[in-house]
Each structure stands twice: as C-alpha cells, then as structure tokens.
Amino acid sequence: MDLKNLFSKISFDSKDKEQPSKKDAPSHWIKCPECASLMFFKEVENQNNICPKCNFHMRIGAKRRIEILSDTDSFVEYDEDIKPIDPLKFVDKKSYKKRVDEATKKTGRSSAVVSGECTINNVPAQIVVFDFAFMGGSLGSVEGEKIVRAVNRAMEKRQGLIIVSASGGARMQESTFSLMQMAKTSAALKKMDQAKLPFISVLTDPTMGGVSASFAFLGDIIMAEPGALVGFAGQRVIKQTIGADLPEGFQRAEFLLEKGSIDMVVSRNDMKQTLADLLSMFYKSTNVS
C-alpha cells in the first residue's frame, strides 16, 4: 500500500469512529461552587470532595459516603431489593413510576437510602445513608421501611445506629404514605432509646422538610458537616410567612450550632474518627460490646 492510500485509509477510519460529545467527554477539572476555584479533579477526590482552597464541602453520593466512613470491605448492604410502588397512580409532569425508573437508572439503586452494617475504625454499627441523587433524597415508604429495619437490626445485635441525611424532605408523590414515615421512624427510634442504644444523626447538605422534622433531629448526638443547609421550609417561604428579613446563614450548620440546635460541626475528613470515638464512648457507658 502506498503512502497516499495509507493516509486516505487513516483519515477514513477516524471519521468512522464515533467521537464523544462535549457533554460526554471526561472532565478533569472541577470548579468549586463556593469560591469558583478551578482544580484538578484528583486533587479534590483526595480531599474527600472538599475544596482545598476554601474548605467547601461538595455533595457526594451514598457510595462515596460509605467508602469514607466505613472500614475497607466491611460494609454489608441489606434490603437493597425493596422497591417503591405507586399506590396513588400519581402523575404531575411525569408519572411517579417514570420518575422512579429514571432515578434508578441514574443511581443504580431502587431507593434514596442505602442501609447496612459496617465497622468504623473496628467499631461495629448499623448505618443508613441517603443519596440526594435519587429524587432529591426524598423520604418515601421504602426509605422509611429501610430505616425501621436498620433500627431493628441495631436492637437485635446491640449496636449503634448512624443515619446520614441528605434530603429535600417527604416524597410528594406518595402523599400521606410518605408523611407517615416521619411517625414510623420516630416510633422505632423511641424503642431504640428505651433499649439504651446510641443513635447518631449526621446532617449533610441539604437536610430539609420532613426528614429534618423527624428522625434527623432525634439523635443522641446530632452533628453536621460544615456549611450544610438544614431546616424545614426554604428561606423564601419563611420570609413571606413571617414578613421579616432573616439572619445571614440562619439555616447553615454553623448558625444552628451557635443557637444550640445541633451538637457539633465536623469536617468530612474527621467524621470517621469522630463517629468511632462517640460509638465507643456510648458502648462503654452502657456496657454494649
């Protein structure tokens, strides 16, 4: 084959290959939502998705959260096959079934909650983690059931429970079925309290609505990540309701700590050790092994 034909073939083959679109092309740079610094993605990943310039805690998924908090290969997932149903045949811009299908395809799981058992610096615990990527981490019947089952496992095994919240609130597509999960989870946690077992609530950005109005604020210890948005209603709704200006950052973790609504604000890099220390302290004080 002469050079002319060779170059012609190379040119032809390169056109035949499907070129990735700009949207699908891998991005190696991340822009911080807070300080707008442009950083290499590996630099951010190595910091557990915390901006090395301004300490802004970026949102992360449930899988990454579990990797950060649990010991390597210690996490065992439970109840992963429970799926939501559509009891009301709810339709707004899309049907509820379609929204669930889209969220499942996006996240690879069938609910906004991942629950299971792990060790944290060799301390055993039950853990429930919300994934905001699944319908805004909304609380529905499946999510409530997974939390109650985690509580039951904790009581059966005499272990502590950790719930990491990241949610917009109760799931509107399930209406009253969703709202009842607030009472259901709260009642289960009351039994855990009577059994003298520790429940640590971790609030991440955002923790809003029915989640903040129920189990998220029932922890023996309530901690939050720096800058996490925590509250019931949004600022605009509150301002319109009370007809007054609101303090700067009044729904952020630091403001809540200052006013005594939560116990501590803990960096993501320190969260694992803090949880292990608190669980160990509770276990020793209550003779739980």
C-alpha positions as CSV (number, residue, x, y, z in Angstrom):
1,M,0.0,0.0,0.0
2,D,1.5,3.4,-1.0
3,L,1.6,6.4,1.4
4,K,-1.3,8.2,-0.4
5,N,-3.7,5.2,0.1
6,L,-2.4,4.7,3.7
7,F,-3.2,8.3,4.7
8,S,-6.5,8.1,2.9
9,K,-7.4,5.0,5.0
10,I,-6.4,6.6,8.3
11,S,-8.5,9.6,7.5
12,F,-11.5,7.5,6.6
13,D,-11.2,5.3,9.7
14,S,-11.0,8.3,12.0
15,K,-14.2,9.7,10.6
16,D,-16.0,6.3,11.0
17,K,-15.2,6.2,14.8
18,E,-17.9,7.8,17.0
19,Q,-16.4,10.9,18.6
20,P,-17.5,11.7,22.1
21,S,-19.7,14.7,22.5
22,K,-18.5,17.6,24.6
23,K,-21.1,16.6,27.2
24,D,-19.9,13.0,27.4
25,A,-16.1,13.8,27.3
26,P,-14.4,13.2,30.6
27,S,-13.7,16.4,32.6
28,H,-10.5,16.5,34.5
29,W,-11.2,19.9,36.2
30,I,-13.7,20.9,38.9
31,K,-14.9,24.3,39.7
32,C,-15.7,25.0,43.3
33,P,-19.4,26.2,43.7
34,E,-18.3,28.4,46.6
35,C,-15.0,30.1,45.6
36,A,-15.1,29.4,41.9
37,S,-11.5,28.0,42.0
38,L,-10.6,25.6,39.2
39,M,-9.0,22.4,40.4
40,F,-7.8,19.1,39.1
41,F,-10.4,16.5,40.0
42,K,-7.9,14.1,41.6
43,E,-6.9,16.9,44.0
44,V,-10.5,17.3,45.1
45,E,-11.1,13.5,45.3
46,N,-8.1,13.0,47.5
47,Q,-9.6,15.6,49.9
48,N,-12.9,13.6,50.1
49,N,-14.5,16.2,47.8
50,I,-13.6,19.1,49.9
51,C,-12.3,22.2,48.2
52,P,-8.7,22.6,49.2
53,K,-8.9,26.4,48.6
54,C,-11.9,27.3,50.8
55,N,-12.9,24.1,52.6
56,F,-16.3,24.0,50.9
57,H,-17.9,20.5,51.3
58,M,-19.2,19.4,48.0
59,R,-22.1,17.0,47.8
60,I,-21.3,13.3,47.4
61,G,-23.3,10.2,46.7
62,A,-24.1,7.4,49.1
63,K,-21.5,5.0,47.7
64,R,-18.7,7.5,48.2
65,R,-20.0,8.4,51.7
66,I,-19.9,4.8,52.8
67,E,-16.4,4.4,51.4
68,I,-15.3,7.4,53.5
69,L,-16.9,6.3,56.8
70,S,-16.6,2.5,56.8
71,D,-13.5,0.3,57.1
72,T,-12.4,-1.3,53.8
73,D,-14.6,-4.2,52.7
74,S,-16.6,-4.1,56.0
75,F,-19.9,-2.7,54.6
76,V,-22.7,-5.3,54.1
77,E,-25.8,-3.9,52.5
78,Y,-29.3,-5.0,53.5
79,D,-32.8,-4.7,51.9
80,E,-31.4,-3.5,48.6
81,D,-34.2,-5.2,46.6
82,I,-37.0,-3.3,48.2
83,K,-38.6,-1.1,45.6
84,P,-41.3,1.6,45.8
85,I,-44.7,1.1,44.4
86,D,-47.2,3.7,43.1
87,P,-50.3,3.3,45.3
88,L,-51.8,6.6,44.2
89,K,-51.0,6.3,40.4
90,F,-49.6,9.8,40.9
91,V,-48.9,11.9,37.8
92,D,-47.6,15.5,37.6
93,K,-45.3,16.5,34.7
94,K,-44.3,12.8,34.7
95,S,-45.8,9.7,36.3
96,Y,-44.3,8.6,39.6
97,K,-43.3,5.3,38.0
98,K,-41.3,7.0,35.3
99,R,-39.6,9.2,37.9
100,V,-38.6,6.2,39.9
101,D,-37.3,4.4,36.8
102,E,-35.2,7.4,35.8
103,A,-33.8,7.7,39.3
104,T,-33.0,4.0,39.3
105,K,-31.2,4.3,36.0
106,K,-29.3,7.3,37.2
107,T,-28.1,5.9,40.5
108,G,-28.2,2.2,40.0
109,R,-30.4,1.6,43.1
110,S,-34.1,1.4,43.7
111,S,-34.4,3.9,46.6
112,A,-32.9,7.0,48.1
113,V,-31.5,5.1,51.0
114,V,-28.6,2.6,51.3
115,S,-28.7,0.7,54.6
116,G,-26.4,-1.9,56.0
117,E,-23.8,-2.9,58.6
118,C,-20.1,-1.9,58.8
119,T,-17.3,-1.3,61.2
120,I,-15.9,2.2,61.7
121,N,-12.3,2.0,62.9
122,N,-13.2,-1.5,64.0
123,V,-16.3,-0.3,65.9
124,P,-19.4,-2.1,64.6
125,A,-22.5,-0.1,63.7
126,Q,-25.7,-0.1,61.6
127,I,-25.6,2.7,59.0
128,V,-28.2,4.3,56.8
129,V,-27.1,6.8,54.1
130,F,-29.3,9.0,51.9
131,D,-28.4,9.7,48.3
132,F,-29.6,13.1,47.1
133,A,-29.2,12.0,43.5
134,F,-32.3,9.7,43.9
135,M,-35.3,12.0,43.6
136,G,-33.6,14.6,45.9
137,G,-33.1,12.0,48.7
138,S,-36.9,12.2,49.4
139,L,-38.4,10.1,52.2
140,G,-40.9,7.6,50.9
141,S,-42.3,4.3,52.1
142,V,-39.2,2.3,51.1
143,E,-36.9,4.7,52.8
144,G,-38.9,4.6,56.0
145,E,-39.0,0.8,56.0
146,K,-35.3,0.6,55.5
147,I,-34.7,2.9,58.4
148,V,-37.0,0.9,60.7
149,R,-35.3,-2.4,59.7
150,A,-31.9,-0.8,60.5
151,V,-33.2,0.1,63.9
152,N,-34.5,-3.4,64.5
153,R,-31.1,-4.9,63.5
154,A,-29.3,-2.5,65.8
155,M,-31.5,-3.6,68.7
156,E,-31.1,-7.3,67.8
157,K,-27.3,-7.0,67.6
158,R,-26.9,-4.4,70.4
159,Q,-25.2,-1.9,68.1
160,G,-25.4,1.8,67.5
161,L,-27.1,3.4,64.5
162,I,-25.9,6.2,62.3
163,I,-28.2,7.9,59.8
164,V,-26.5,10.3,57.3
165,S,-29.3,12.5,55.9
166,A,-29.2,14.4,52.6
167,S,-32.8,15.0,51.6
168,G,-35.3,17.6,50.4
169,G,-38.0,16.1,52.6
170,A,-41.0,13.8,52.3
171,R,-41.8,12.5,48.8
172,M,-44.9,14.3,47.5
173,Q,-45.7,11.5,45.0
174,E,-46.6,9.2,47.9
175,S,-48.6,11.9,49.8
176,T,-49.8,10.6,53.2
177,F,-47.9,7.3,52.8
178,S,-44.7,9.4,52.8
179,L,-45.7,11.6,55.7
180,M,-46.5,8.6,57.8
181,Q,-42.8,7.6,57.6
182,M,-42.0,10.5,59.9
183,A,-44.1,8.9,62.6
184,K,-43.0,5.4,61.8
185,T,-39.3,6.1,62.0
186,S,-39.7,8.3,65.1
187,A,-41.6,5.5,66.9
188,A,-38.9,3.0,66.0
189,L,-36.1,5.3,67.3
190,K,-38.1,5.6,70.6
191,K,-37.8,1.9,71.1
192,M,-34.0,2.2,70.4
193,D,-33.8,4.9,73.0
194,Q,-35.6,2.6,75.5
195,A,-33.1,-0.1,74.7
196,K,-30.3,2.4,75.7
197,L,-28.6,2.1,72.3
198,P,-26.9,5.1,70.6
199,F,-28.3,6.9,67.6
200,I,-26.0,9.4,65.9
201,S,-27.6,11.7,63.3
202,V,-25.3,13.2,60.7
203,L,-26.8,16.2,58.7
204,T,-25.3,16.9,55.3
205,D,-26.2,19.4,52.6
206,P,-29.2,19.6,52.4
207,T,-31.3,18.2,55.2
208,M,-34.8,19.7,54.8
209,G,-38.5,19.2,55.2
210,G,-40.0,16.1,56.8
211,V,-36.6,14.5,57.3
212,S,-35.4,17.4,59.5
213,A,-38.8,17.4,61.2
214,S,-38.5,13.8,62.3
215,F,-35.6,11.3,62.8
216,A,-32.8,13.7,61.7
217,F,-33.2,15.7,64.9
218,L,-33.8,12.8,67.3
219,G,-30.2,11.7,67.6
220,D,-28.4,11.3,70.9
221,I,-25.7,13.2,69.1
222,I,-26.6,15.5,66.2
223,M,-23.7,16.6,64.0
224,A,-23.4,18.3,60.7
225,E,-20.9,18.9,58.0
226,P,-19.6,22.5,57.6
227,G,-21.9,24.7,55.6
228,A,-24.7,22.2,55.4
229,L,-28.2,23.6,54.7
230,V,-30.5,22.4,57.4
231,G,-34.1,23.4,58.0
232,F,-37.8,22.7,57.4
233,A,-39.1,25.2,54.9
234,G,-37.0,27.3,52.5
235,Q,-35.9,30.8,53.2
236,R,-38.2,32.4,50.7
237,V,-41.3,30.7,52.2
238,I,-40.3,31.6,55.8
239,K,-39.6,35.2,54.8
240,Q,-43.0,35.5,53.1
241,T,-44.8,33.9,56.1
242,I,-43.3,36.0,58.9
243,G,-42.8,39.1,56.8
244,A,-39.3,39.9,58.1
245,D,-35.7,39.6,57.0
246,L,-33.8,36.6,58.1
247,P,-30.3,36.5,59.7
248,E,-27.5,35.7,57.3
249,G,-26.9,32.0,57.1
250,F,-29.6,31.2,59.6
251,Q,-30.2,27.7,58.1
252,R,-26.5,26.7,57.9
253,A,-24.8,24.3,60.2
254,E,-22.7,26.9,62.0
255,F,-25.7,29.0,62.9
256,L,-27.5,26.0,64.2
257,L,-24.5,25.1,66.4
258,E,-24.4,28.6,67.7
259,K,-28.0,28.5,68.7
260,G,-27.8,25.1,70.3
261,S,-29.9,23.2,67.7
262,I,-27.1,20.7,67.0
263,D,-24.2,19.3,69.0
264,M,-21.2,19.7,66.7
265,V,-20.0,20.6,63.2
266,V,-17.4,18.1,62.0
267,S,-15.3,18.2,58.8
268,R,-15.8,15.2,56.5
269,N,-12.1,14.4,56.9
270,D,-12.7,14.0,60.7
271,M,-16.1,12.3,60.6
272,K,-15.0,8.7,60.6
273,Q,-12.8,9.1,63.7
274,T,-15.4,11.2,65.5
275,L,-18.1,8.6,64.9
276,A,-15.9,5.8,66.1
277,D,-15.0,7.7,69.3
278,L,-18.6,8.5,70.1
279,L,-19.8,4.9,69.5
280,S,-17.0,3.6,71.7
281,M,-17.9,6.0,74.4
282,F,-21.6,5.0,74.3
283,Y,-20.8,1.3,74.2
284,K,-18.6,1.6,77.3
285,S,-21.1,3.7,79.2
286,T,-24.0,1.2,78.5
287,N,-21.9,-2.0,78.6
288,V,-22.6,-2.7,74.9
289,S,-19.9,-4.7,73.2
